[in-house]
Amino acid sequence: MSVQQGTRAAANTLSAAQVRTHPWCGPLDRAPQRYRGPHRLSAGGWQSFVDRLERREEMAVVRAALTGNRRVLDVGGGTGEITRAVAGDLGRCVTVEPHVNRVERLRLGVGGTDGGELEVHPGRAEALPFADGSFDAVFSAWVLPYVDDLVRAVREIARVCDPTHGEAKVVLIGGSPDNELVALLNEVCVPIAGESHDHQGYLLATAAQTLSEHGFGRFSLSRTEAALHFTEPSLAERIRSAADLLVNFWYDGHPRAADMREALVPALGRHFARRPHAIGDQGLVLVARPGESA
Ligand SMILES: C[S@@+](CC[C@H](N)C(=O)[O-])C[C@H]1O[C@@H](n2cnc3c(N)ncnc32)[C@H](O)[C@@H]1O
C-alpha cells in the first residue's frame, strides 16, 4: 500500500509492532536505529510557519478524538492554536510549554481564548509537573522532534494519563512519510548540515513501543492533510519566501544557512511546478488507548 492509498484512518486496532511496520510510519527501509536528537526550532521560524499553516483537518481529528474527555493536557502547546480550540470545546485545557515567550503569550491569551480556560505551566515533556494519572487524555502535536529524550518524554506522557478512565487516551501527532515540508528539508538542508535523515515515522513508532510498555497498547492511525500557503503571485517571490521559511524553521543562524537557501531554489522550483501555491505538511495522528491489542 502506498502512503496515499487506502483510507484516511487505519480502522483496526493496531499493536505497537503493527504501528512500527505500517507504511504510514515509513519509509520503512530508512528507519534509523536510534533517535537523532532534537531539531532546533527557532522562535521566529515557528511563528512564520504558523502564519502560513492551514490545518483544519488535523485540528478536527484531534478535537473529535477528545470529545469524551474532561481533564486534558497538551504537551508543548506552542502558540496555543490547538490548545485553545480544545479548551473551547471542553471548557478547559492544561498545557506545558518550555519556551518562555510562548508561555507568556499563552498566559496573556494572545490569539484569543476560544471561550475556554487555559492553565499554562512552564516545563518539559521529559519531567511533567503533575502527579500520576492527573489527566484522562494527553495530546502532543509536532513536539517529539524537539525533545531531548524521546523515550523519557513519552513515558512521562503515559504516567500522567489515567488508564482507568473509560475514555483514557494519548494522542500524538507527527509527520506522515509523504510530508512535503520534511521531504524538502531532508533533500536539501539536512545533507548540507551533515545531519542524519529526519524520520517522522520512527518517532511515532518509538512512542507507540514506549506507550505499550506503559499500559497504552491499542493504537489507531489517521493521516491528515495540512499545508503552508504561499499566495505571492510571482514564482521567484514564493521560492524566496519558502526558502527563508524552511531554513529559519530548523536552521536559523546555522553557519551554512546561505548555502541551504541557494540549494533550495531549484528544489522549490520543481516543487512549485507541481503544486504552485502550497507545501504540504501532511500529518499522522496516533491514538493510544489502555490495554493490549488482540
Ligand atoms: C512545532 S511546535 C508545536 C506546537 C503546538 N503543539 C502546535 O502543534 O501548534 C513544538 C513545540 O514543542 C515545544 N517543545 C520543545 N521541546 C519540548 C519539550 N522537551 N517538552 C515539551 N515541549 C517542547 C516547543 O517549545 C514548541 O512550542
PDBQT file of the ligand as one rigid body, heavy atoms in Angstrom, charges set to zero:
ROOT
HETATM    1  C1  LIG A 301       6.429  22.610  16.328  1.00  0.00    +0.000 C 
HETATM    2  S1  LIG A 301       5.912  23.341  17.831  1.00  0.00    +0.000 S 
HETATM    3  C2  LIG A 301       4.277  22.672  18.010  1.00  0.00    +0.000 C 
HETATM    4  C3  LIG A 301       3.413  23.491  18.910  1.00  0.00    +0.000 C 
HETATM    5  C4  LIG A 301       1.979  23.009  19.094  1.00  0.00    +0.000 C 
HETATM    6  N1  LIG A 301       1.927  21.699  19.689  1.00  0.00    +0.000 N 
HETATM    7  C5  LIG A 301       1.228  23.027  17.799  1.00  0.00    +0.000 C 
HETATM    8  O1  LIG A 301       1.051  21.975  17.174  1.00  0.00    +0.000 OA
HETATM    9  O2  LIG A 301       0.822  24.118  17.383  1.00  0.00    +0.000 OA
HETATM   10  C6  LIG A 301       6.838  22.437  19.006  1.00  0.00    +0.000 C 
HETATM   11  C7  LIG A 301       6.664  22.925  20.419  1.00  0.00    +0.000 C 
HETATM   12  O3  LIG A 301       7.293  21.989  21.298  1.00  0.00    +0.000 OA
HETATM   13  C8  LIG A 301       7.910  22.725  22.317  1.00  0.00    +0.000 C 
HETATM   14  N2  LIG A 301       8.966  21.862  22.910  1.00  0.00    +0.000 N 
HETATM   15  C9  LIG A 301      10.263  21.753  22.574  1.00  0.00    +0.000 A 
HETATM   16  N3  LIG A 301      10.891  20.886  23.389  1.00  0.00    +0.000 NA
HETATM   17  C10 LIG A 301       9.961  20.427  24.252  1.00  0.00    +0.000 A 
HETATM   18  C11 LIG A 301       9.991  19.522  25.356  1.00  0.00    +0.000 A 
HETATM   19  N4  LIG A 301      11.119  18.894  25.707  1.00  0.00    +0.000 N 
HETATM   20  N5  LIG A 301       8.851  19.317  26.031  1.00  0.00    +0.000 NA
HETATM   21  C12 LIG A 301       7.687  19.935  25.683  1.00  0.00    +0.000 A 
HETATM   22  N6  LIG A 301       7.610  20.797  24.648  1.00  0.00    +0.000 NA
HETATM   23  C13 LIG A 301       8.716  21.046  23.946  1.00  0.00    +0.000 A 
HETATM   24  C14 LIG A 301       8.466  23.942  21.610  1.00  0.00    +0.000 C 
HETATM   25  O4  LIG A 301       8.786  24.997  22.505  1.00  0.00    +0.000 OA
HETATM   26  C15 LIG A 301       7.326  24.273  20.675  1.00  0.00    +0.000 C 
HETATM   27  O5  LIG A 301       6.418  25.156  21.254  1.00  0.00    +0.000 OA
ENDROOT
TORSDOF 0
